[in-house]
Amino acid sequence: MHSETQSDLSQAGLQIAIQDIKDDLFDTPECDYAIAQLLNRWGQAKKAEHLLDEMLLKWGTSSEVMALTQQGHEEIKAEMKAAMTGSEVLADNSEPMRKPKTAPAQLSVVAA
């Protein structure tokens, strides 16, 4: 039951962070991109990819939207590649835990 509570809290924290991004950036391509970045960093690459694909349907294929979606897909691929090359270690509870990166991630948005 303890792990369920932690999982519920993590999901609640993720939803709060997503709502903060939406509050700050409103309904824009940048908002969707920032949410996709957050999902990717929380290990939800499939949801992030889906959101990036939906951006094209929602916002069209302007050069700005295309650049954001392409950059987002490249970041997801880089994270997956890092995971495949062993940049993850197992925590005590056998869940993958990412090693800290040497340089901070470049985010366009900072959620409060």
ZADOTI-620402 format. One record per atom (N, C-alpha, C, CB): residue in one letter; x, y negated, z negated. Coordinates in steps of 0.001 Angstrom, whole numbers, padded with zeros to 6 digits, always signed. Glycine has a CB too. Example, Ala and Ser with C-alpha at 12.3 -4.5 7.8 and 13.67 -1.06 7.14 Angstrom:
2
type: A, px: +013190, py: +005690, pz: -007800
type: A, px: +012300, py: +004500, pz: -007800
type: A, px: +013200, py: +003300, pz: -007800
type: A, px: +011308, py: +004473, pz: -009046
type: S, px: +012850, py: +002250, pz: -007080
type: S, px: +013670, py: +001060, pz: -007140
type: S, px: +012900, py: -000030, pz: -007870
type: S, px: +014084, py: +000598, pz: -005725
This chain:
112
type: M, px: +000821, py: +001191, pz: +000000
type: M, px: +000000, py: +000000, pz: +000000
type: M, px: +000868, py: -001259, pz: +000000
type: M, px: -000936, py: +000004, pz: -001205
type: H, px: +002010, py: -001167, pz: -000645
type: H, px: +002899, py: -002323, pz: -000691
type: H, px: +003322, py: -002760, pz: +000705
type: H, px: +004126, py: -002008, pz: -001531
type: S, px: +003649, py: -001800, pz: +001578
type: S, px: +004069, py: -002155, pz: +002925
type: S, px: +002921, py: -002750, pz: +003723
type: S, px: +004626, py: -000939, pz: +003643
type: E, px: +001696, py: -002314, pz: +003472
type: E, px: +000549, py: -002912, pz: +004154
type: E, px: +000393, py: -004371, pz: +003756
type: E, px: -000736, py: -002134, pz: +003836
type: T, px: +000612, py: -004659, pz: +002494
type: T, px: +000499, py: -006029, pz: +002017
type: T, px: +001565, py: -006903, pz: +002665
type: T, px: +000618, py: -006080, pz: +000486
type: Q, px: +002791, py: -006413, pz: +002749
type: Q, px: +003849, py: -007175, pz: +003393
type: Q, px: +003540, py: -007395, pz: +004865
type: Q, px: +005187, py: -006465, pz: +003237
type: S, px: +003026, py: -006380, pz: +005511
type: S, px: +002672, py: -006510, pz: +006920
type: S, px: +001556, py: -007530, pz: +007097
type: S, px: +002250, py: -005154, pz: +007499
type: D, px: +000564, py: -007478, pz: +006236
type: D, px: -000533, py: -008450, pz: +006302
type: D, px: -000025, py: -009863, pz: +006092
type: D, px: -001603, py: -008123, pz: +005262
type: L, px: +000893, py: -010027, pz: +005140
type: L, px: +001460, py: -011352, pz: +004875
type: L, px: +002294, py: -011828, pz: +006059
type: L, px: +002320, py: -011329, pz: +003599
type: S, px: +003045, py: -010921, pz: +006665
type: S, px: +003840, py: -011294, pz: +007833
type: S, px: +002946, py: -011736, pz: +008975
type: S, px: +004723, py: -010129, pz: +008279
type: Q, px: +001878, py: -011000, pz: +009215
type: Q, px: +000946, py: -011371, pz: +010280
type: Q, px: +000266, py: -012693, pz: +009974
type: Q, px: -000102, py: -010278, pz: +010479
type: A, px: -000080, py: -012901, pz: +008708
type: A, px: -000698, py: -014169, pz: +008323
type: A, px: +000287, py: -015319, pz: +008529
type: A, px: -001171, py: -014120, pz: +006850
type: G, px: +001545, py: -015102, pz: +008180
type: G, px: +002569, py: -016121, pz: +008388
type: G, px: +002765, py: -016434, pz: +009862
type: G, px: +003883, py: -015675, pz: +007779
type: L, px: +002743, py: -015392, pz: +010685
type: L, px: +002866, py: -015583, pz: +012125
type: L, px: +001693, py: -016402, pz: +012656
type: L, px: +002941, py: -014227, pz: +012845
type: Q, px: +000487, py: -016082, pz: +012210
type: Q, px: -000693, py: -016818, pz: +012663
type: Q, px: -000645, py: -018280, pz: +012219
type: Q, px: -001965, py: -016154, pz: +012135
type: I, px: -000139, py: -018534, pz: +011023
type: I, px: +000005, py: -019916, pz: +010541
type: I, px: +001015, py: -020667, pz: +011405
type: I, px: +000448, py: -019939, pz: +009049
type: A, px: +002131, py: -020010, pz: +011724
type: A, px: +003149, py: -020644, pz: +012565
type: A, px: +002591, py: -020942, pz: +013962
type: A, px: +004400, py: -019741, pz: +012670
type: I, px: +001817, py: -020018, pz: +014506
type: I, px: +001206, py: -020237, pz: +015821
type: I, px: +000236, py: -021407, pz: +015761
type: I, px: +000480, py: -018964, pz: +016307
type: Q, px: -000562, py: -021464, pz: +014696
type: Q, px: -001520, py: -022568, pz: +014575
type: Q, px: -000799, py: -023909, pz: +014425
type: Q, px: -002455, py: -022336, pz: +013375
type: D, px: +000318, py: -023927, pz: +013702
type: D, px: +001106, py: -025159, pz: +013575
type: D, px: +001619, py: -025630, pz: +014934
type: D, px: +002288, py: -024943, pz: +012617
type: I, px: +002068, py: -024682, pz: +015751
type: I, px: +002534, py: -025040, pz: +017091
type: I, px: +001389, py: -025615, pz: +017908
type: I, px: +003140, py: -023817, pz: +017805
type: K, px: +000227, py: -024966, pz: +017824
type: K, px: -000944, py: -025461, pz: +018560
type: K, px: -001348, py: -026852, pz: +018088
type: K, px: -002123, py: -024496, pz: +018400
type: D, px: -001261, py: -027094, pz: +016782
type: D, px: -001611, py: -028405, pz: +016244
type: D, px: -000642, py: -029483, pz: +016724
type: D, px: -001629, py: -028361, pz: +014718
type: D, px: +000627, py: -029124, pz: +016841
type: D, px: +001643, py: -030092, pz: +017252
type: D, px: +001650, py: -030344, pz: +018755
type: D, px: +003004, py: -029616, pz: +016819
type: L, px: +001462, py: -029302, pz: +019550
type: L, px: +001601, py: -029425, pz: +021000
type: L, px: +000277, py: -029388, pz: +021756
type: L, px: +002482, py: -028334, pz: +021508
type: F, px: -000793, py: -029185, pz: +021038
type: F, px: -002129, py: -029128, pz: +021633
type: F, px: -002176, py: -028031, pz: +022692
type: F, px: -002519, py: -030497, pz: +022251
type: D, px: -002970, py: -028186, pz: +023688
type: D, px: -003136, py: -027169, pz: +024720
type: D, px: -002331, py: -027576, pz: +025947
type: D, px: -004639, py: -026974, pz: +025082
type: T, px: -001065, py: -027180, pz: +025956
type: T, px: -000147, py: -027529, pz: +027040
type: T, px: +000682, py: -026300, pz: +027420
type: T, px: +000780, py: -028712, pz: +026625
type: P, px: +001314, py: -026328, pz: +028577
type: P, px: +002215, py: -025225, pz: +028921
type: P, px: +003354, py: -025078, pz: +027900
type: P, px: +002797, py: -025443, pz: +030323
type: E, px: +003833, py: -026189, pz: +027388
type: E, px: +004902, py: -026148, pz: +026389
type: E, px: +004454, py: -025438, pz: +025119
type: E, px: +005370, py: -027560, pz: +026056
type: C, px: +003184, py: -025622, pz: +024757
type: C, px: +002613, py: -024955, pz: +023595
type: C, px: +002624, py: -023440, pz: +023806
type: C, px: +001173, py: -025458, pz: +023330
type: D, px: +002134, py: -023001, pz: +024947
type: D, px: +002109, py: -021567, pz: +025238
type: D, px: +003523, py: -020986, pz: +025271
type: D, px: +001400, py: -021306, pz: +026576
type: Y, px: +004455, py: -021736, pz: +025843
type: Y, px: +005847, py: -021282, pz: +025909
type: Y, px: +006437, py: -021151, pz: +024506
type: Y, px: +006695, py: -022255, pz: +026755
type: A, px: +006193, py: -022136, pz: +023654
type: A, px: +006713, py: -022099, pz: +022285
type: A, px: +006133, py: -020914, pz: +021513
type: A, px: +006394, py: -023417, pz: +021553
type: I, px: +004867, py: -020633, pz: +021726
type: I, px: +004239, py: -019484, pz: +021061
type: I, px: +004855, py: -018183, pz: +021578
type: I, px: +002699, py: -019484, pz: +021292
type: A, px: +005102, py: -018104, pz: +022870
type: A, px: +005739, py: -016917, pz: +023440
type: A, px: +007137, py: -016720, pz: +022843
type: A, px: +005823, py: -017036, pz: +024982
type: Q, px: +007886, py: -017808, pz: +022667
type: Q, px: +009211, py: -017718, pz: +022031
type: Q, px: +009081, py: -017166, pz: +020618
type: Q, px: +009903, py: -019103, pz: +022001
type: L, px: +008123, py: -017675, pz: +019877
type: L, px: +007911, py: -017228, pz: +018504
type: L, px: +007553, py: -015748, pz: +018473
type: L, px: +006807, py: -018057, pz: +017830
type: L, px: +006627, py: -015319, pz: +019317
type: L, px: +006245, py: -013910, pz: +019360
type: L, px: +007442, py: -013032, pz: +019699
type: L, px: +005124, py: -013689, pz: +020380
type: N, px: +008248, py: -013464, pz: +020643
type: N, px: +009432, py: -012699, pz: +021025
type: N, px: +010393, py: -012565, pz: +019850
type: N, px: +010138, py: -013361, pz: +022213
type: R, px: +010601, py: -013636, pz: +019133
type: R, px: +011523, py: -013595, pz: +017995
type: R, px: +010977, py: -012766, pz: +016841
type: R, px: +011820, py: -015000, pz: +017515
type: W, px: +009673, py: -012592, pz: +016788
type: W, px: +009053, py: -011763, pz: +015756
type: W, px: +008919, py: -010312, pz: +016228
type: W, px: +007673, py: -012328, pz: +015374
type: G, px: +009576, py: -009981, pz: +017338
type: G, px: +009565, py: -008606, pz: +017807
type: G, px: +008309, py: -008202, pz: +018557
type: G, px: +009749, py: -007705, pz: +016664
type: Q, px: +007568, py: -009162, pz: +019060
type: Q, px: +006345, py: -008869, pz: +019792
type: Q, px: +006513, py: -009279, pz: +021258
type: Q, px: +005134, py: -009597, pz: +019152
type: A, px: +007494, py: -008644, pz: +021899
type: A, px: +007851, py: -008992, pz: +023269
type: A, px: +006704, py: -008758, pz: +024242
type: A, px: +009060, py: -008198, pz: +023706
type: K, px: +005951, py: -007691, pz: +024052
type: K, px: +004838, py: -007406, pz: +024973
type: K, px: +003796, py: -008524, pz: +024930
type: K, px: +004177, py: -006054, pz: +024621
type: K, px: +003468, py: -008990, pz: +023730
type: K, px: +002511, py: -010090, pz: +023609
type: K, px: +003077, py: -011367, pz: +024211
type: K, px: +002136, py: -010319, pz: +022141
type: A, px: +004373, py: -011580, pz: +024017
type: A, px: +005023, py: -012771, pz: +024579
type: A, px: +004984, py: -012726, pz: +026105
type: A, px: +006487, py: -012880, pz: +024082
type: E, px: +005297, py: -011569, pz: +026690
type: E, px: +005251, py: -011435, pz: +028146
type: E, px: +003839, py: -011663, pz: +028670
type: E, px: +005754, py: -010051, pz: +028572
type: H, px: +002861, py: -011120, pz: +027971
type: H, px: +001464, py: -011295, pz: +028379
type: H, px: +001087, py: -012772, pz: +028361
type: H, px: +000520, py: -010492, pz: +027456
type: L, px: +001488, py: -013474, pz: +027315
type: L, px: +001187, py: -014900, pz: +027214
type: L, px: +001855, py: -015679, pz: +028345
type: L, px: +001640, py: -015448, pz: +025853
type: L, px: +003094, py: -015340, pz: +028667
type: L, px: +003785, py: -016009, pz: +029774
type: L, px: +003072, py: -015762, pz: +031102
type: L, px: +005239, py: -015528, pz: +029864
type: D, px: +002618, py: -014542, pz: +031308
type: D, px: +001887, py: -014232, pz: +032539
type: D, px: +000560, py: -014989, pz: +032599
type: D, px: +001635, py: -012722, pz: +032643
type: E, px: -000093, py: -015108, pz: +031454
type: E, px: -001354, py: -015852, pz: +031407
type: E, px: -001150, py: -017339, pz: +031684
type: E, px: -002020, py: -015668, pz: +030048
type: M, px: +000029, py: -017844, pz: +031372
type: M, px: +000322, py: -019254, pz: +031638
type: M, px: +000139, py: -019584, pz: +033113
type: M, px: +001747, py: -019597, pz: +031198
type: L, px: +000570, py: -018677, pz: +033980
type: L, px: +000456, py: -018924, pz: +035416
type: L, px: -001005, py: -019008, pz: +035840
type: L, px: +001171, py: -017824, pz: +036206
type: L, px: -001849, py: -018169, pz: +035244
type: L, px: -003274, py: -018217, pz: +035556
type: L, px: -003925, py: -019475, pz: +034986
type: L, px: -003976, py: -016972, pz: +035014
type: K, px: -003498, py: -019846, pz: +033798
type: K, px: -004098, py: -020978, pz: +033098
type: K, px: -003632, py: -022323, pz: +033648
type: K, px: -003779, py: -020896, pz: +031624
type: W, px: -002335, py: -022447, pz: +033918
type: W, px: -001751, py: -023745, pz: +034273
type: W, px: -001355, py: -023864, pz: +035738
type: W, px: -000551, py: -024001, pz: +033425
type: G, px: -001426, py: -022773, pz: +036487
type: G, px: -001049, py: -022848, pz: +037889
type: G, px: +000437, py: -022604, pz: +038085
type: G, px: -001430, py: -024193, pz: +038460
type: T, px: +000898, py: -022867, pz: +039285
type: T, px: +002289, py: -022549, pz: +039625
type: T, px: +003111, py: -023804, pz: +039912
type: T, px: +002332, py: -021619, pz: +040832
type: S, px: +002889, py: -024837, pz: +039123
type: S, px: +003724, py: -026032, pz: +039281
type: S, px: +005165, py: -025677, pz: +038931
type: S, px: +003207, py: -027207, pz: +038384
type: S, px: +006091, py: -026498, pz: +039365
type: S, px: +007511, py: -026217, pz: +039101
type: S, px: +007795, py: -026168, pz: +037599
type: S, px: +008404, py: -027286, pz: +039769
type: E, px: +007119, py: -027017, pz: +036829
type: E, px: +007311, py: -027035, pz: +035369
type: E, px: +006871, py: -025712, pz: +034738
type: E, px: +006526, py: -028207, pz: +034737
type: V, px: +005699, py: -025247, pz: +035121
type: V, px: +005167, py: -023997, pz: +034568
type: V, px: +006016, py: -022815, pz: +035016
type: V, px: +003698, py: -023792, pz: +034997
type: M, px: +006407, py: -022814, pz: +036270
type: M, px: +007250, py: -021727, pz: +036782
type: M, px: +008583, py: -021672, pz: +036030
type: M, px: +007502, py: -021906, pz: +038297
type: A, px: +009168, py: -022829, pz: +035764
type: A, px: +010444, py: -022875, pz: +035035
type: A, px: +010279, py: -022342, pz: +033614
type: A, px: +010992, py: -024316, pz: +034998
type: L, px: +009196, py: -022737, pz: +032949
type: L, px: +008957, py: -022263, pz: +031586
type: L, px: +008733, py: -020752, pz: +031547
type: L, px: +007754, py: -022984, pz: +030982
type: T, px: +007930, py: -020237, pz: +032470
type: T, px: +007666, py: -018798, pz: +032464
type: T, px: +008927, py: -018007, pz: +032809
type: T, px: +006543, py: -018456, pz: +033454
type: Q, px: +009692, py: -018506, pz: +033762
type: Q, px: +010932, py: -017815, pz: +034128
type: Q, px: +011910, py: -017811, pz: +032955
type: Q, px: +011581, py: -018481, pz: +035361
type: Q, px: +012051, py: -018949, pz: +032304
type: Q, px: +012948, py: -019037, pz: +031145
type: Q, px: +012470, py: -018107, pz: +030035
type: Q, px: +013031, py: -020491, pz: +030626
type: G, px: +011170, py: -018070, pz: +029816
type: G, px: +010615, py: -017185, pz: +028789
type: G, px: +010893, py: -015720, pz: +029083
type: G, px: +009122, py: -017405, pz: +028663
type: H, px: +010698, py: -015310, pz: +030324
type: H, px: +010973, py: -013915, pz: +030697
type: H, px: +012450, py: -013589, pz: +030557
type: H, px: +010516, py: -013643, pz: +032133
type: E, px: +013324, py: -014528, pz: +030895
type: E, px: +014769, py: -014306, pz: +030741
type: E, px: +015138, py: -014135, pz: +029271
type: E, px: +015565, py: -015477, pz: +031352
type: E, px: +014511, py: -014930, pz: +028394
type: E, px: +014784, py: -014807, pz: +026962
type: E, px: +014321, py: -013456, pz: +026426
type: E, px: +014100, py: -015938, pz: +026189
type: I, px: +013178, py: -012995, pz: +026897
type: I, px: +012668, py: -011687, pz: +026463
type: I, px: +013620, py: -010585, pz: +026921
type: I, px: +011236, py: -011436, pz: +027021
type: K, px: +014071, py: -010659, pz: +028165
type: K, px: +015015, py: -009657, pz: +028674
type: K, px: +016309, py: -009678, pz: +027863
type: K, px: +015319, py: -009906, pz: +030168
type: A, px: +016781, py: -010865, pz: +027524
type: A, px: +018016, py: -010976, pz: +026740
type: A, px: +017845, py: -010344, pz: +025359
type: A, px: +018433, py: -012451, pz: +026597
type: E, px: +016698, py: -010576, pz: +024724
type: E, px: +016429, py: -009974, pz: +023414
type: E, px: +016380, py: -008455, pz: +023527
type: E, px: +015104, py: -010508, pz: +022829
type: M, px: +015718, py: -007963, pz: +024570
type: M, px: +015628, py: -006511, pz: +024766
type: M, px: +017006, py: -005912, pz: +025008
type: M, px: +014695, py: -006181, pz: +025946
type: K, px: +017811, py: -006612, pz: +025804
type: K, px: +019164, py: -006128, pz: +026086
type: K, px: +019992, py: -006099, pz: +024799
type: K, px: +019854, py: -007020, pz: +027152
type: A, px: +019848, py: -007134, pz: +023985
type: A, px: +020574, py: -007169, pz: +022717
type: A, px: +020149, py: -006013, pz: +021823
type: A, px: +020345, py: -008507, pz: +021999
type: A, px: +018872, py: -005693, pz: +021827
type: A, px: +018375, py: -004584, pz: +021013
type: A, px: +018931, py: -003252, pz: +021519
type: A, px: +016833, py: -004558, pz: +021022
type: M, px: +019059, py: -003125, pz: +022837
type: M, px: +019551, py: -001879, pz: +023417
type: M, px: +021041, py: -001687, pz: +023168
type: M, px: +019271, py: -001850, pz: +024908
type: T, px: +021786, py: -002772, pz: +022995
type: T, px: +023229, py: -002662, pz: +022802
type: T, px: +023611, py: -002554, pz: +021342
type: T, px: +023925, py: -003842, pz: +023416
type: G, px: +022618, py: -002392, pz: +020483
type: G, px: +022920, py: -002128, pz: +019082
type: G, px: +023062, py: -003346, pz: +018216
type: G, px: +024143, py: -001357, pz: +018991
type: S, px: +022415, py: -004444, pz: +018553
type: S, px: +022505, py: -005616, pz: +017688
type: S, px: +021466, py: -005560, pz: +016575
type: S, px: +022328, py: -006894, pz: +018505
type: E, px: +020782, py: -004419, pz: +016454
type: E, px: +019840, py: -004243, pz: +015369
type: E, px: +020379, py: -003179, pz: +014424
type: E, px: +018437, py: -003859, pz: +015903
type: V, px: +020110, py: -003333, pz: +013170
type: V, px: +020448, py: -002334, pz: +012172
type: V, px: +019165, py: -001955, pz: +011461
type: V, px: +021526, py: -002858, pz: +011168
type: L, px: +019161, py: -000793, pz: +010800
type: L, px: +017972, py: -000373, pz: +010083
type: L, px: +017992, py: -000909, pz: +008667
type: L, px: +017856, py: +001146, pz: +010076
type: A, px: +016880, py: -001452, pz: +008243
type: A, px: +016737, py: -001907, pz: +006870
type: A, px: +016445, py: -000689, pz: +006000
type: A, px: +015609, py: -002985, pz: +006740
type: D, px: +016376, py: -000893, pz: +004680
type: D, px: +016108, py: +000198, pz: +003751
type: D, px: +014794, py: +000904, pz: +004054
type: D, px: +016091, py: -000323, pz: +002333
type: N, px: +013821, py: +000216, pz: +004593
type: N, px: +012527, py: +000808, pz: +004885
type: N, px: +012440, py: +001321, pz: +006320
type: N, px: +011432, py: -000200, pz: +004632
type: S, px: +013583, py: +001502, pz: +006973
type: S, px: +013689, py: +002054, pz: +008326
type: S, px: +013056, py: +001196, pz: +009404
type: S, px: +013068, py: +003396, pz: +008360
type: E, px: +012822, py: -000054, pz: +009134
type: E, px: +012341, py: -000973, pz: +010152
type: E, px: +013535, py: -001717, pz: +010718
type: E, px: +011284, py: -001959, pz: +009577
type: P, px: +013536, py: -002001, pz: +012022
type: P, px: +014676, py: -002726, pz: +012583
type: P, px: +014776, py: -004128, pz: +012003
type: P, px: +014566, py: -002798, pz: +014105
type: M, px: +015993, py: -004520, pz: +011714
type: M, px: +016252, py: -005858, pz: +011194
type: M, px: +017363, py: -006438, pz: +012053
type: M, px: +016645, py: -005837, pz: +009656
type: R, px: +017112, py: -007566, pz: +012637
type: R, px: +018104, py: -008150, pz: +013531
type: R, px: +019247, py: -008761, pz: +012742
type: R, px: +017463, py: -009203, pz: +014430
type: K, px: +020429, py: -008581, pz: +013289
type: K, px: +021594, py: -009241, pz: +012714
type: K, px: +021498, py: -010727, pz: +013018
type: K, px: +022924, py: -008638, pz: +013268
type: P, px: +022005, py: -011570, pz: +012127
type: P, px: +021965, py: -013007, pz: +012423
type: P, px: +022809, py: -013333, pz: +013638
type: P, px: +022446, py: -013821, pz: +011221
type: K, px: +022337, py: -014266, pz: +014423
type: K, px: +023066, py: -014705, pz: +015603
type: K, px: +024129, py: -015704, pz: +015182
type: K, px: +022111, py: -015324, pz: +016655
type: T, px: +025169, py: -015789, pz: +015987
type: T, px: +026251, py: -016700, pz: +015648
type: T, px: +025891, py: -018144, pz: +015938
type: T, px: +027500, py: -016324, pz: +016401
type: A, px: +025009, py: -018355, pz: +016896
type: A, px: +024577, py: -019715, pz: +017225
type: A, px: +023065, py: -019806, pz: +017043
type: A, px: +024988, py: -020103, pz: +018687
type: P, px: +022561, py: -020926, pz: +016578
type: P, px: +021113, py: -021043, pz: +016401
type: P, px: +020395, py: -021008, pz: +017746
type: P, px: +020768, py: -022337, pz: +015651
type: A, px: +019180, py: -020479, pz: +017711
type: A, px: +018370, py: -020424, pz: +018932
type: A, px: +017969, py: -021826, pz: +019335
type: A, px: +017117, py: -019539, pz: +018733
type: Q, px: +017870, py: -022052, pz: +020617
type: Q, px: +017472, py: -023342, pz: +021141
type: Q, px: +015948, py: -023345, pz: +021289
type: Q, px: +018181, py: -023642, pz: +022503
type: L, px: +015259, py: -024004, pz: +020394
type: L, px: +013812, py: -024107, pz: +020449
type: L, px: +013419, py: -025545, pz: +020757
type: L, px: +013176, py: -023635, pz: +019125
type: S, px: +012377, py: -025664, pz: +021521
type: S, px: +011879, py: -026986, pz: +021833
type: S, px: +010969, py: -027514, pz: +020745
type: S, px: +011154, py: -026970, pz: +023147
type: V, px: +010434, py: -026602, pz: +019917
type: V, px: +009433, py: -026961, pz: +018925
type: V, px: +009859, py: -026443, pz: +017574
type: V, px: +008053, py: -026411, pz: +019305
type: V, px: +009643, py: -027211, pz: +016556
type: V, px: +009897, py: -026777, pz: +015201
type: V, px: +008574, py: -026821, pz: +014456
type: V, px: +010978, py: -027662, pz: +014506
type: A, px: +008116, py: -025653, pz: +014005
type: A, px: +006848, py: -025584, pz: +013278
type: A, px: +007101, py: -025883, pz: +011802
type: A, px: +006176, py: -024187, pz: +013453
type: A, px: +006186, py: -026596, pz: +011202
type: A, px: +006337, py: -026944, pz: +009785
type: A, px: +005920, py: -025806, pz: +008902
type: A, px: +005529, py: -028180, pz: +009442
